[in-house]
């Protein structure tokens, strides 16, 4: 392959990746970053999150989450799948995707 062909192929791959990101490509499984922080505070107080992460998400047995810089998809994945035996799994019938989005909005506002 010539250098020109390799360069062209690289540019095409980069453009496709950029278009996928711009169009929201990524499987669609992650909830949108929209959420209601006020509802999230109420949901946080009513869910098991408080027991490990503290009333204000300040940390305790679990890590501090207030003001998190984690992406929403990471938070949702951790809630759904747990984390290395330290954090249990929470299926959607216990904590809905809307609950996670609201809690995330509240965590970001802390």
DRENGU-149992 format. One line per field, with one value per residue: x, y, z of N, C-alpha, C, CB in turn; residue in one letter. Coordinates in steps of 0.2 Angstrom, whole numbers, plus 5000, padded with zeros to 4 digits. Each point is the difference from the previous one (the first is absolute). Glycine has a CB too. Example, Ala and Ser with C-alpha at 12.3 -4.5 7.8 and 13.67 -1.06 7.14 Angstrom:
! residues 2
n.x	(5066_5007)
n.y	(4972_5011)
n.z	(5039_4990)
ca.x	(4996_5004)
ca.y	(5006_5006)
ca.z	(5000_5001)
c.x	(5004_4996)
c.y	(5006_5005)
c.z	(5000_5003)
cb.x	(4991_5006)
cb.y	(4994_4997)
cb.z	(5006_4990)
residu	(A_S)
***
This chain:
! residues 110
n.x	(5004_5007_5005_4987_4993_5003_4993_4986_4999_5002_4988_4990_5002_4998_4986_4994_5004_4993_4986_5000_5001_4989_4989_5003_5012_4997_4989_4990_5008_5001_4985_5001_5013_4983_5002_4988_5016_4986_5000_5015_4995_4989_5009_5011_4989_4995_5015_5006_5006_4999_5009_5013_4999_4997_4985_5009_5003_5010_5003_4994_5006_5003_5013_4995_4987_5003_5002_4997_5012_4988_4997_4986_5008_5006_4986_4994_5012_4998_4984_5002_5012_4998_5013_5005_4985_4998_4985_4988_5000_4991_4992_4996_4993_5011_5000_4987_5012_4993_5010_5012_4995_4998_5014_5007_4993_5006_5015_5000_4995_5013)
n.y	(4994_5011_5005_5000_4988_5006_5013_4993_4991_5012_5007_4988_4998_5015_5000_4987_5007_5014_4993_4992_5013_5007_4988_5000_4989_4993_4987_5012_4995_5016_5003_5011_5005_5001_4999_5009_5005_4998_4985_4998_5004_4988_4988_5002_4997_4986_4992_4991_5016_5001_4987_5006_5016_5005_5003_5005_4984_5001_4985_4990_4989_5009_5008_5013_4997_5016_5004_4985_5007_4986_5004_5001_4987_4999_5000_4988_4990_5001_4997_4986_4993_5003_5007_4983_4993_5017_4999_4987_5000_5014_4988_5013_4995_5010_5013_5003_5001_5011_4996_5003_5014_5005_4996_5008_5013_4998_4997_5014_5008_4995)
n.z	(5000_4990_5014_4992_5007_5015_4998_4996_5013_5010_4994_5002_5016_5003_4993_5008_5013_4996_4996_5014_5008_4992_5003_5018_4993_5014_4994_5001_5015_5004_5007_4990_5008_5003_5016_5005_5007_5006_4996_5006_5015_4999_4995_5012_5011_4994_4998_5011_4996_5016_5002_4993_5000_5017_5002_4988_4990_5015_4994_5009_4997_4987_4997_5007_4990_5005_4984_4991_4992_4999_4985_5007_4996_5015_5007_4991_5004_5015_5000_4992_5008_5017_5001_5001_5007_5001_4994_5004_4985_5003_4990_4994_5014_5009_4991_4988_4991_5010_5012_4991_4997_5015_5004_4988_5005_5015_4995_4992_5014_5009)
ca.x	(4996_5004_4998_4994_4995_4999_4998_4993_4996_5000_4996_4993_4999_4999_4993_4995_4999_4997_4993_4996_4999_4996_4993_4998_5002_5003_4996_4994_4998_5001_4995_5002_5003_4995_4997_4998_5004_4996_4997_5006_5001_4995_5001_5006_4998_4996_5003_5006_5006_5002_5003_5007_5003_4998_4994_5001_5005_5007_5004_5000_5002_5001_5003_4996_4997_4998_5004_5003_5002_4999_4995_4994_5000_5003_4996_4995_5003_5002_4994_4997_5004_5004_5007_5004_4998_4999_4993_4996_4996_4993_4997_4996_4994_5002_5003_4999_5005_4998_5003_5007_5001_4998_5006_5006_4999_5001_5007_5004_4999_5002)
ca.y	(5006_5006_5005_5004_4995_4999_5007_5001_4995_5003_5006_4997_4997_5005_5004_4996_5000_5006_5000_4996_5004_5006_4998_4996_4993_4996_4995_5003_4997_5004_5005_5006_5004_5004_4998_5005_5000_5000_4993_4996_5000_4997_4993_4998_4999_4994_4994_4997_5004_5003_4996_5000_5006_5006_5004_5005_4997_5003_4994_4996_4993_5001_5006_5006_5000_5007_5003_4995_5001_4994_5000_4997_4993_4996_5000_4995_4994_4998_4999_4994_4994_5000_5002_4996_4997_5005_5003_4996_5002_5003_4999_5005_5000_5003_5007_5001_5005_5007_5001_5001_5007_5005_5000_5003_5007_5003_4999_5005_5007_5000)
ca.z	(5000_5000_5005_4998_5002_5007_5002_4998_5004_5007_5000_4999_5006_5005_4999_5002_5008_5002_4999_5005_5006_4999_5000_5006_4999_5006_5003_5003_5006_5006_5000_4998_5006_5003_5006_5005_5006_5006_5001_5001_5007_5003_4999_5003_5007_5000_4998_5004_4998_5006_5005_4999_4997_5004_4999_4995_4996_5002_5001_5006_4998_4993_4998_4999_4993_4999_4995_4996_4993_4996_4995_5001_4998_5005_5006_4999_4999_5007_5003_4997_5001_5006_4999_5003_5006_5005_4999_4997_4993_5000_4993_4998_5004_5006_4998_4992_4997_5002_5007_4999_4996_5005_5005_4997_5000_5007_5002_4997_5003_5007)
c.x	(5004_4998_4994_4993_4999_4998_4992_4996_5000_4995_4992_4998_4998_4993_4994_4999_4997_4993_4996_4999_4995_4992_4998_5000_5003_4996_4993_4998_5001_4994_5003_5003_4995_4997_4998_5003_4995_4997_5006_5001_4995_5001_5006_4998_4996_5003_5006_5006_5003_5004_5008_5004_4999_4994_5001_5005_5007_5005_4999_5003_5002_5003_4996_4998_4998_5005_5004_5002_4999_4995_4994_5000_5004_4996_4994_5002_5002_4994_4997_5004_5004_5008_5004_4998_4999_4993_4995_4997_4993_4997_4995_4993_5001_5002_4999_5005_4998_5003_5007_5002_4999_5005_5006_5000_5001_5007_5005_4999_5003_5007)
c.y	(5006_5005_5004_4996_5000_5007_5001_4995_5003_5006_4998_4997_5006_5004_4996_5000_5006_5001_4996_5003_5006_4998_4996_4992_4997_4995_5002_4997_5005_5006_5007_5004_5004_4996_5006_4999_5000_4993_4995_5000_4996_4992_4998_4999_4994_4993_4998_5004_5003_4996_4999_5006_5007_5004_5005_4998_5002_4994_4997_4993_5001_5007_5006_5001_5007_5003_4996_5003_4994_5002_4997_4992_4996_4999_4995_4993_4997_4998_4993_4994_5000_5001_4995_4997_5006_5004_4995_5002_5002_4999_5006_5000_5002_5008_5000_5004_5007_5001_5001_5007_5005_5000_5003_5007_5003_4999_5006_5007_5001_5003)
c.z	(5000_5006_4999_5002_5007_5003_4999_5004_5008_5001_5000_5007_5006_4998_5002_5008_5002_4999_5004_5007_5000_4999_5005_4999_5006_5003_5002_5006_5006_5000_4998_5006_5003_5006_5004_5006_5006_5001_5001_5008_5004_4999_5003_5007_5001_4998_5004_4999_5007_5005_4999_4998_5004_4998_4995_4995_5001_5001_5007_4998_4992_4999_5000_4993_4999_4995_4995_4993_4996_4994_5002_4999_5005_5006_4999_5000_5007_5004_4998_5002_5006_4999_5005_5007_5006_4999_4997_4993_5002_4994_5000_5004_5007_4999_4993_4997_5001_5007_4999_4997_5005_5006_4998_5000_5007_5002_4997_5003_5007_5000)
cb.x	(4991_5000_5012_5007_5002_5009_5012_5003_5003_5012_5009_5002_5007_5013_5006_5002_5010_5011_5003_5005_5012_5010_5001_4992_5001_5006_5010_4996_5003_5013_4994_4991_5011_4997_5007_4989_5009_4997_4991_5005_5005_4992_4995_5007_5001_4991_4996_4995_4996_4989_4989_4997_4999_5012_4997_4998_4991_4994_5008_4990_4993_4990_5008_5007_4996_4995_5001_4994_5009_5003_5008_4994_5000_5011_5003_4994_5004_5010_4998_4995_5001_4991_4998_5009_5005_5013_5006_4997_5007_5003_5001_5005_4996_5003_5008_4988_5001_4989_4992_5001_4997_4988_4995_5001_4992_4988_4998_4999_4990_4994)
cb.y	(4994_4999_5001_5006_4993_4992_5005_5003_4990_4997_5007_4998_4990_5001_5006_4993_4992_5005_5002_4990_4996_5006_5000_5009_5002_5011_4994_5001_4989_4998_4994_5000_5000_5005_4989_5000_5006_5012_5003_5002_5012_5010_5001_5007_5012_5008_5003_4989_5002_5007_4994_4988_4994_5000_4998_5009_5000_5009_5004_5006_4994_4993_4993_5005_4989_5000_5008_4991_5008_4993_5001_5011_5004_5005_5012_5009_5003_5007_5013_5007_5001_4992_5012_5006_4989_5001_5012_4996_4991_5008_4988_5000_4991_4988_5001_4999_4991_5000_4993_4988_4995_4998_4990_4990_4999_4997_4987_4993_5000_4990)
cb.z	(5006_4988_5002_4991_4989_5000_4998_4988_4992_5001_4994_4987_4997_5001_4990_4990_5001_4998_4988_4994_5003_4994_4988_5002_4988_5002_5002_4989_4995_4999_5009_4991_4995_4989_5000_4995_4994_4999_4992_4988_4999_4999_4989_4993_5001_4999_4988_5000_4988_4998_5001_4996_4989_5002_5011_5009_4992_5005_4992_5004_5009_4997_4994_5009_5000_5012_5008_5006_5004_5010_4991_4998_4988_4995_5003_4993_4989_5000_5001_4991_4988_5004_4996_4994_4997_5000_4999_5012_4994_5009_5000_4989_4993_5004_5010_5002_4991_4992_5006_4998_4989_4998_5005_4993_4990_5003_5001_4989_4993_5003)
residu	(X_X_X_X_X_X_X_X_X_X_X_X_X_X_X_X_X_X_X_X_X_X_X_X_X_X_X_X_X_X_X_X_X_X_X_X_X_X_X_X_X_X_X_X_X_X_X_X_X_X_X_X_X_X_X_X_X_X_X_X_X_X_X_X_X_X_X_X_X_X_X_X_X_X_X_X_X_X_X_X_X_X_X_X_X_X_X_X_X_X_X_X_X_X_X_X_X_X_X_X_X_X_X_X_X_X_X_X_X_X)
***
